[in-house]
Amino acid sequence: MRIITLVLALLISGVTFSQNDVKGKAILNKVAKKYKSYPAVSIDFVFTMENAQEDIKESSKGQAWMKGNSYKVILMGAETYFDGKTLWSYMPDAEEVNISTPDPTDKNTFNPSKLFVDYEEGYRIKFINEVFENNRALQIIDLLPLRDKVKSSEFNRIKIKVDKDKNQIYQVVRYGKDGNDYIITLTKLKVEKALNESVFKYNKVEHPDVEIIDLRD
């Protein structure tokens, strides 16, 4: 799950922007404002890992449900539940579930809502251009590590493609220094008027034979 974290942790800094950067910031603010107006959402997406040197390209379809700070994610045979406090990582093949309490200040803590709204610190914004791709108008924005973070950063840049007509994230690409590029492409976003809180909690009654590993202090 750390791989997805590195792609979705889109935290942007409040540095002084050039003219293009101001435009990029305004675009991302529109995305965040629209997402925050939704009571809840569900998304379908494709997660891809590419390494050109090793001639590797692997893709997996995933689903996520989000409401406030709560979420449920199904990806690569695993299910993750978070109700705002407790995190359940369920691995059906291994017949086990890990329970933990994530640190809310940890930037590596996975939360898919960061894909839409969490633009606060860590990157410089650079608006690149507008293109027409896959029958949609896309606004291309790069997130670059701050100068004092370049050496320690695990990636060179993150590219965000925003659907101009929908004010919605279409794709995020993280270019890793190790040659591994991680791509998340949204294929569907549905506004959910009501999602029961039980959606974001692992139900042990439904899985009586699963081993529970409690990692909480």
C-alpha positions in Angstrom: 0.0 0.0 0.0 3.0 2.3 0.4 3.4 2.5 -3.4 -0.1 4.0 -3.7 0.7 6.4 -0.8 3.7 7.8 -2.7 1.4 8.5 -5.7 -1.5 10.0 -3.8 0.2 12.1 -1.2 -0.3 15.3 -3.2 0.7 17.9 -0.6 1.6 21.3 -2.1 3.5 24.1 -0.4 2.5 27.8 0.1 5.6 29.2 -1.7 5.8 32.3 -3.9 4.4 31.3 -7.3 5.3 32.5 -10.8 2.4 33.4 -13.2 2.1 29.8 -14.4 2.2 28.5 -10.9 -0.6 30.8 -9.9 -2.7 29.3 -12.7 -1.8 25.7 -11.6 -2.7 26.5 -8.0 -6.1 28.0 -9.1 -6.9 24.8 -11.1 -6.1 22.6 -8.1 -8.2 24.8 -5.8 -11.2 24.3 -8.2 -10.7 20.5 -8.0 -10.5 20.6 -4.2 -13.6 22.9 -3.9 -15.7 20.7 -6.1 -14.7 17.5 -4.2 -15.4 19.1 -0.8 -19.0 19.9 -2.0 -19.7 16.1 -2.4 -21.3 14.3 0.6 -19.3 11.1 -0.4 -17.9 9.6 -3.6 -16.9 6.3 -5.1 -14.2 5.9 -7.8 -13.0 3.3 -10.1 -9.3 3.6 -11.1 -6.4 1.8 -12.8 -3.1 1.6 -10.9 0.0 1.0 -13.1 3.7 0.5 -12.4 6.1 1.1 -15.2 9.9 0.7 -15.5 11.1 1.5 -19.0 14.7 0.2 -18.4 13.4 -3.2 -17.1 10.6 -3.3 -19.7 8.0 -3.7 -17.0 4.4 -2.5 -17.1 1.9 -3.9 -14.7 -1.7 -2.7 -14.2 -4.5 -3.4 -11.7 -8.0 -2.2 -11.4 -9.2 -0.7 -8.1 -12.1 0.8 -6.4 -12.4 3.3 -3.5 -15.2 4.8 -1.4 -14.7 8.0 0.5 -16.6 10.1 2.9 -14.8 12.9 4.8 -11.7 11.3 6.3 -13.1 7.7 6.0 -12.4 5.4 3.1 -12.5 1.9 1.8 -10.1 0.7 -1.0 -10.0 -2.6 -2.9 -6.8 -3.1 -4.9 -4.5 -6.0 -5.9 -6.5 -8.5 -3.9 -6.4 -6.5 -0.7 -9.1 -4.5 1.1 -8.4 -1.5 3.3 -10.9 0.1 5.6 -10.4 3.4 7.6 -13.2 4.9 9.7 -11.2 8.0 10.6 -9.5 6.4 13.5 -8.8 2.7 13.0 -7.2 1.1 9.9 -8.0 -2.5 8.9 -5.8 -4.1 6.2 -7.5 -7.3 5.0 -5.7 -9.8 2.8 -8.2 -12.6 1.8 -5.5 -14.8 0.2 -3.6 -14.9 3.5 -6.8 -15.1 5.5 -5.6 -12.3 7.9 -6.4 -8.8 8.8 -4.0 -6.3 10.4 -5.5 -3.6 12.7 -3.6 -0.4 13.4 -4.1 3.2 14.4 -2.3 5.4 11.8 -0.5 8.5 12.8 -2.5 11.4 11.2 0.7 13.5 11.0 2.6 10.8 9.0 2.8 12.0 5.3 3.1 8.3 4.2 -0.3 7.4 5.7 -2.5 6.5 2.7 -5.7 8.4 2.3 -7.2 8.5 -1.2 -9.0 11.8 -0.5 -5.5 13.4 -0.8 -5.9 12.8 -4.5 -8.5 15.6 -4.5 -8.1 18.1 -1.7 -4.8 18.0 0.3 -2.7 20.8 -1.2 -0.7 22.2 1.7 3.0 21.6 1.8 6.0 19.8 0.2 5.9 20.7 -3.5 6.2 23.6 -6.0 3.4 23.9 -8.5 4.2 24.4 -12.2 1.5 24.7 -14.8 2.7 23.1 -18.0 0.1 23.3 -20.7 -3.3 22.2 -22.0 -3.7 19.2 -24.3 -6.5 17.1 -25.8 -6.1 13.5 -25.0 -8.4 10.5 -24.9 -11.3 12.7 -26.1 -10.9 15.2 -23.2 -9.3 18.5 -22.6 -6.6 18.1 -19.9 -4.7 20.7 -17.9 -1.2 19.4 -17.1 0.4 20.5 -13.8 3.8 19.4 -12.4 4.5 19.1 -8.7 8.2 19.5 -8.0 10.1 18.8 -4.7 11.1 21.9 -2.9 14.8 22.8 -3.4 15.8 21.7 0.1 13.9 18.4 -0.4 15.3 17.5 -3.9 18.1 15.2 -2.7 16.0 13.4 -0.1 12.9 13.0 -2.3 12.2 9.6 -3.8 10.8 11.0 -7.0 11.8 13.6 -9.6 8.3 15.0 -10.1 4.6 14.3 -10.0 2.4 15.1 -13.0 -1.3 15.8 -12.5 -3.8 15.7 -15.4 -7.0 17.6 -14.7 -10.1 17.1 -16.8 -10.8 20.8 -17.7 -14.5 20.4 -18.3 -15.2 18.4 -15.1 -12.7 20.1 -12.8 -11.7 16.6 -11.8 -8.4 14.7 -11.4 -8.0 12.4 -14.4 -4.5 11.0 -13.9 -1.6 11.2 -11.5 1.9 10.1 -12.5 4.8 9.8 -10.0 8.3 9.6 -11.7 10.6 7.8 -9.3 14.3 8.3 -9.1 14.7 4.5 -9.0 13.1 4.2 -12.5 9.7 3.1 -11.3 6.9 5.3 -12.4 3.5 4.9 -10.7 0.3 5.9 -12.4 -3.3 6.2 -11.2 -6.0 6.9 -13.8 -9.5 7.5 -12.7 -12.0 5.8 -15.0 -15.2 6.7 -13.0 -16.3 9.0 -10.2 -19.8 8.8 -8.8 -21.2 11.1 -6.2 -22.8 9.1 -3.4 -25.6 10.8 -1.5 -25.4 8.4 1.4 -22.8 6.0 2.5 -23.4 4.1 5.8 -20.5 4.4 8.3 -20.3 0.6 8.3 -18.8 0.7 4.8 -15.6 1.9 6.3 -15.3 -0.7 9.1 -14.1 -4.3 8.6 -16.8 -6.7 9.6 -15.2 -9.7 11.4 -18.6 -11.4 11.7 -18.5 -11.9 7.9 -15.1 -13.5 8.1 -15.1 -15.8 11.1 -12.0 -17.8 10.0 -9.7 -14.9 9.4 -6.8 -14.4 11.7 -6.8 -11.0 13.4 -3.5 -9.3 14.0 -3.9 -6.3 16.3 -0.9 -3.9 15.9 -2.3 -1.2 18.1 -0.4 -0.1 21.3 
